[in-house]
Amino acid sequence: MSDTLQLILEKLTAIEEQQKAIQLEQKVLYRQMEALFALYQQFDFKAPLLNMRSWVASPDLLAVYSALIQEHKPQIIFEAGGGTSTIISAYNLQQLGRGHVYAVDHQEQFAELANHQLTLHGLSDFGTVIHAPLVEVNINGTTWQWYDMNELSNIENIDLMLVDGPPQFENTSDMARYPALPLMQPKLTSNAHILVDDADREEEFNMCQRWEEEFQLELLCYYEKSWADIEKGARLYRHTSET
């Protein structure tokens, strides 16, 4: 094959890959709009919602999360990393007329902002955001940076856990969100559901693989990023061990 032909083929391949990326991005954007419209149809929001792009929970994840709450009607929800997801879960619990969502954030100003948002939406009876700084925790001889468990001591009987924090960025621990299950497992009810955001990112993908090896989990659904099921990937588990 001549060098000229090889160069042409390489350029054609690059163009094809670019077209695939554009098509996937268009599908992702359509899914976000579709999910956002569904959320606005379901709830009569009393105040504007926080940003749902970039590093925060996306509309497609929140739509799945909302449907999960409506289907299983959890009494206690715990969110490792809160924000707009806390608003959505609290609205669901308000519709159900029962339950409470507890979210945790390692930055005090964000916890205060999220609690203020709950107040603006009239949801303070159904949601609380707790400030818990990141501290060193030891799990089987390995040190991690995770939320101070002393701040979470009163949370028990969790029926649904959303794992969307702490951020991996600038966290000294690999798989920064790994401690969520080993530390919170004693607080989970039997058959509790666990929803993991960013599941197709390397750190979270590895975390999920490790969880599946170490804990009794049933993978109920894998929302793949490559198919735009959820733009950052997500995994839904059922916690099958007794607490």
Buried (B, 14 or more C-beta within 10 A) or exposed (E): EEEEEEEEEEEEEEEEEEEEEEEBEEEBEEBBEEBBEBBEEBBEBEBEBBEBEEEBBBBBBBBBBBEBBEEEBBBBBBBBBBBBBBBBBBBBBBBBEEBBBBBBBBEEEBBEBBBEBBEBBEBEEBBBBBBBEBBEBEEEEEEBBBBBBEBBEEBEEBBBBBBBBBBBEEBEBEBBBBBBBBBBBEBBBEEBBBBBBBBBBEBBBEBBEBBBEEBEBEEEBBBBBEEBBBBBBBBBBBBEEEE
